[in-house]
Amino acid sequence: MVIQSKMRNDRSGVSALIAAVIIVIVVVASAAAFVVLPGGEDKEEGETIAPGTWRTYGVTVNGADRGEIELTFIGQNEKEYFVMAIMGEPPGIQYARQAKKPPKDVVTKGTEVLETFEGTKTLTIWEYAVGSHTARSYVDPSNGMSYRDEITLNNMMSSTGDKSIEVRTLIGYENVLQESYKGSRSIDVAFEYVFTSGSLSRHASIICVADCLDDQFGMLYNITSVFGREVCFISDGIHGLPSNATNTMETAILSNSIDGDVTVEIWRVFESGATFTFYCEPDTHMIYRFVVTAGGNDYGFDLVKKPDLWEE
């Protein structure tokens, strides 16, 4: 695909592509925003938490105060919640997926009496893995909520195997409940892309993974083939354009796209340590191309397949 506008062309090899890093600010522990279990004291049998639920935690890393993090459930599919995390000063926002069920590898390590903001509680200790990290959560068996999470973060960039301990202490919450949920037709709708560099090609996709509040959608950018990571955005439509993207007021012509020559608008957003540039059809906002700029290099992904039904 040829872009009739100025843009750098990346000629990096495989090793450079694999080494490119998009910084992930948040590691969401699997029990840090856990569901309210059936039969809990604050709900009726069969209800679960719904979008609108939030948790606020005080955070320390190696004993140093790191402020607060607020986790809000803003969407869901049948198996997962879509969570918005707000943290830092000035506040930063990231999105992540959160399983509705507890981790399969949970090991119960007895109980412990802790002082919480709601008074003294006897909490069940869970230990489990979060990717390459490990976690310990102190869970109230009456409502399934974790009041304290201790996450051991392995420093993957350290040659000495350094580890950090992040502790999250629950300081506030609100539960919104639902009796049932059925996913919309938008769930799992996907757009397929390919990154090409010389003789190399790597697959990527933009997938609708959650029905969200305010008629929005949770979108998963699966760019693991190049960056080894996934990135989540919130979007006003299942085209996947992030709702916080900025229109640069520039246009370009994409030649030899899957729909021939297409005039597109250029949108841009900074996320997870990288700049994302989108080349969108003006009326539908369908993304014909997106470019991730990381480590001083541009990685362009071209649309190669769109769903038969991609808009409700």
N, C-alpha and C positions, 0 to 999 in steps of 0.2 A: 504494500500500500504506500502511495506517495502522498506526502502532505505538502501542499503548496503554500508553505509559510516557513519561517526560519525556526529550525530546531536542531539541537545537537543529535548526532547519531552515535549510539554506544556500540563499540566494537570489542567489548570485553569478552574474555573466554569463560569457560565453565567455572574455573576456580574463583574468578572475580565475582561471578553471579552468586555463587553459594556463599561467599564471604560477605556480601552486602547485608547490612543489618537494619531492620526497622525497630526502633526502640519501643518496647512494650512497658507502659507505665504501671499497669495494674496486673497483679496476679490475684484473681478472685478465688478464694478457697472454696472448695466444694460444699462446705457446710456453713460458710460465712453468711449466706443468705438463704438458708435452708427453708423448705416448705413447712407450713404448719401441718402436723400429722392428723389423720382422722381420729376423732375422739378427744382432741385437745380441749382444754377447759374454756377457751375463749371462742368456740365455734361449734357448729352442729356437725353431726356425723356426716362424712362424705364431702365436706367443703375443703377447698384448698385455697391458698393465697392467690390473688389475682393482680393484674397490672394496676399500679397505683400504690401498692405496698412499698414501704421504704424502711431502711435500717441505717442508723448513723453509728459509726465507730470512732473511738479515739485510737490513734495509731502511734506506736513507737517502733523504732528500728534500732536494735542493739542498745535499748534503754533511752535513746534520744527521742524527744517528742517530735512527731511529724504532723501534728495537727489532726484533722478529722477527715473521714471519708464517708460520703453518703451513697448508699447503693439503693437505687430505685428500680423496681420491676416495671418496665414500660411496655413489655410485649411478651408474646409466648407463641410456641407451637405445641404440638401434642406432647413432646418429650422435654422441652426446654423453656426456660424463661429468657427474655432478652433484658439485660440489666444495664442501667446507666450509672457510671461511677463518677462522682464529682469530688475533686480533691485539690489541695495545694492553694497557693496564694501568689498571683491571682488564680482563681479556680480553673482547673482543667477538666475536661470531660472525655471519658472513654466509654466504649460500649463492649459488652462481652456476653457470651452465652452461658447459661447456668442450668445444669441438669435439674429436673424436677425430683428425681429420686436420689437418695444418698449414694455415695461412692460404693462400688462393689467390694472394694478391698478394706472397708472399715473394720478396724479391730477395736473392741471395747476394752479399755484399760481401767475399769473400776469407776469409782465416783470420787468427787472432791467437793468440799463445802467452800463456796466462794461468796464474798460480798459483792453484790451487783447493785446497780442503781435502783433496783426494785427490792432490795433487801437481801438477806442471807438465803442462798439457794444451794440445794444438794444437786450437783450436776454430774451427768455421765460423761466420761472422758472417751473421745473417739480419736483414733490415729489412722491416717490414710495418706495416700500419695496425691500430689497435685502436679501432674507432669513430672519433671525431674526434681521437684521439691517435695518436702514432707510437711504435714500439718497435724496439729493436735487441736481439737475443738471441745469445748465444755458446753454440753447440750442439756437443756431442760427437757426431760422426758415427757412432761405434761403438755408441752406445746411444740416440741421439735426444734426450738430456736437455739442457736449457739450464742452464748453470752461472752465468750472469749475464744479467740483463735490465735494460735501460735504457729507461724509459718516459717520453716527453715528454708531460706533461699540459697540455693547453690550458685555461687558466682561462676558462671560458665566461661567468663573471659579471664579468670584467674588461673595462673599456673600453679599456685600454691594450694588450691582447693578451698579458698576462703569461703565462709558462710556467714549469712546475716540472719538475724532472728527478727521477724516482724510480728508484733503483737497487736491484735485488734480487739478492743473492749467495747461491747455494746453499751451505748449511752442513750439510745432513743429508738423508737420504732412505731410503725402503724401498720396494721394488717387490713387489707381489703380482701374480702372473701368471695369465692365463686363456687357454685354447685357443679358446674360442668363447663366444658369448653370444646368447641369443634373448630378445627382450622379452616381458614378460607381457601379458595382455589389458588390464591397467590403463593401459598407455601410451596417451596421447592421449585418455583419457576426460576429458570437459570439462563443466563447468557454466557456463551462460551467464547474464550479469547485465546490467542496464541502470541507469545513473545518470540521473536526471531532475531538471531544475531549470527550472521554468516550462515554456516551450515547447521547451526543449533536452533532448536525450537523447543519451547516450553509452554505447557497448557496452563490456563488460568480460568476462573469463572467468577461471575457475580450472581449470587443466589439469594432469593428472598427466603429468610429463615424465621420470620416472626411477624405476626399481626400485632401492631402497636397501637397505643393510645392516639387519639386525635387523627385517626385515619392514616397513620403513617405505617411504615414497614421497616423491619430490621433486616439489614442487608449484610451478607457475608462476602467479603472479597477473598477468595481462595487463591492466593499468590504464593503458596508454599513451594511450588516447583522452582521458583526463582529465589525467594527470600526465606523460605523455611518457616513462614508465619502466615497467619490469617489476620485480617483486619475487619472490624465491624463498623458500619455506619448506620445512621438513621436516615430514611429517605421518604420524600413525599409521594413516591410512586415506585412500582416494582422495576422501573428502569434502572434504579440503583444510584442515581445522582444524589450525593449527600445533601441533606437539607441545609447544611451550613456552608456549602460551596458558594464561592463568589463568582459572579459573571464578570469576566475581564473586559467585556464589551468588544472583544476581538472575534473575528470569524476566520475560517479557513476552508479550503476545499480538499476533501479526502478523495484521492483518485484510486480506482480499482478496489473499492470496498465491496462487501458482499452485495450491496445494492448499487454498485457503480459509483459515479462521481456524486459526492454528497457535500452540500454546504453545511457547515457545523458552527456552533458557538463554542467558545473556549471558556471552561469553568475551572476553578482551582480551589484546593483546600490543603491545609497543612495538618498532617495527622501522624502520630506515632513516629516522630522524628524524620518524616519524609514529606515531600510535596507531591500531591496527586493532581494531575492536570487531565481534564475530561474534554473530549471532543463530541458534542451532543447535537443531535438533530433538534432544531429550534422548537418545533411544535410538540413532539413526543418526549423530548429529552432522552431518547434512546442513546446510549453511549456506544459510538462506533469505534472509539479508541480511547484508552487512558494510558497515561505515562506516569510512572513512579520515579521521582528524582531522589536518589539516595546516594550518599558517599560521593557526590559530585558527578554521578552518572545518570543518564536517562534510560529507563527500561520501558519500552512501548509495547502495549498489548492491543492487538487488533481483533475486532469482532469477527468471528468465523461462523457462529451459529446463534440464531435467536429462536425463542420458543414460538410455536404456532399461536398460542394464546398467551400474551404477555401483559395484558391490561384488562382489568375487570370493568 
